[in-house]
């Protein structure tokens, strides 16, 4: 079974989401982090649980939030490449993922 690697770019995504949830208070932000961790663990245990999109990405919505973990299969592992709010135009989400694909070398060879 392939392991799950988390791209360094996800840290900035999580920080932005955490800041958003801080508008509801620190408890809300901390609950979001716990739900993110559980969703990430689900992907680690069952990476094929989410449908493969034609773009090569899969995504798992973080429970009770408008954010999802976007991940894909690399040659040697699975790579979580983004945490993005899914309350937006799907084309905008795809554009963000395409930019991430082009600029984040960790999505293609996480061992670098």
N, C-alpha and C positions, 0 to 999 in steps of 0.2 A: 504494500500500500504506500502510495506517495504521501509525503508530508506536506503540510501547509506552511508556506513562507508568507510573511506579511511585508509588502513593499514599504520602504521608509516613507513614501509619500502618504501612506494611510495615517500616519501620526498627525499630520497637518489637517487631514479631513476630520479625524476624531476631535481634535482641538476645536475646530470650527463648530462641529455639532455640539460639543460640550458647552461652548459659549452660548449657543442658541438655547440649550436646555437650562442654562444658568438664569435665563430670563424668568423661569419658573421657580428659581431658588436652587440652592446647592443640593438639596435632597433629590430634586428632579434630575439634575445633571449626573449625580452619582448613580441613580437608578438606570439612566441611559447607559452609562459605562458598564454596569453589570449585565444589562441586556445585550450590549454589544459583545461582551466576553462570551456569553452563553451562545449567541449566534455564531461567533467565530469557532467555538468548540464543536458546534453542530457540523459546521463545514469540515473541520478536521476529521471528525468521525465518519461523516457520510458526504464526501465532496460531490457525489453525483446525485444528491437529493434534489437539486434544482435543475430545471430544464436548460439544456444548451441552446443558446440563441444563435442565429445565423452568423452573428459577429464573432462568435467564439467565447463570449462572456456568459457567465451565469450570475445570478444574484439571489441573495437571501435577504428578505426584509427583516430588519431588527424589530422584534415585537414591540408594540405600542409606541411606534415612532414612525416618522415619514422617511427614515433613512434605510439604505440597504448596503450590504457588503457585496461588491462586485469582484468576482474572481474568475480565474481561467486556468486551464491546464497548461503547464510548461513541460518541456521534455523530461525533467527529472523530479518535478513536484507540482503542487497546486500553488498558485500565487494570488493572494488577496491584493488587488491593485487599487481599489478606491472604496470610499464610503461616501455615498452621494445621496442627497435628498431626492426622493422619487416623485415629489409633488412639483413636477415641471414637465414641460414638453419632452416626450421620448426622444425627439431629435436632438434636443439640447443635452440630454443625458448621453446619447451616443457620441455627440461631438466632444464632450468632456472625456469620455473613455478613449476616443481616438487620439486626442491630444496626449492623454496619459500613456497610451501605447507607444506613441512616437517619441516621447520625451523621457520615459522611465525605462532604462535598460534592464532593471530588475524584473520586469514582466516577461522578458525573454530568456534571461540567464541569471536567475537569482543568486547563483554562486559567485558572481563577480564582486 
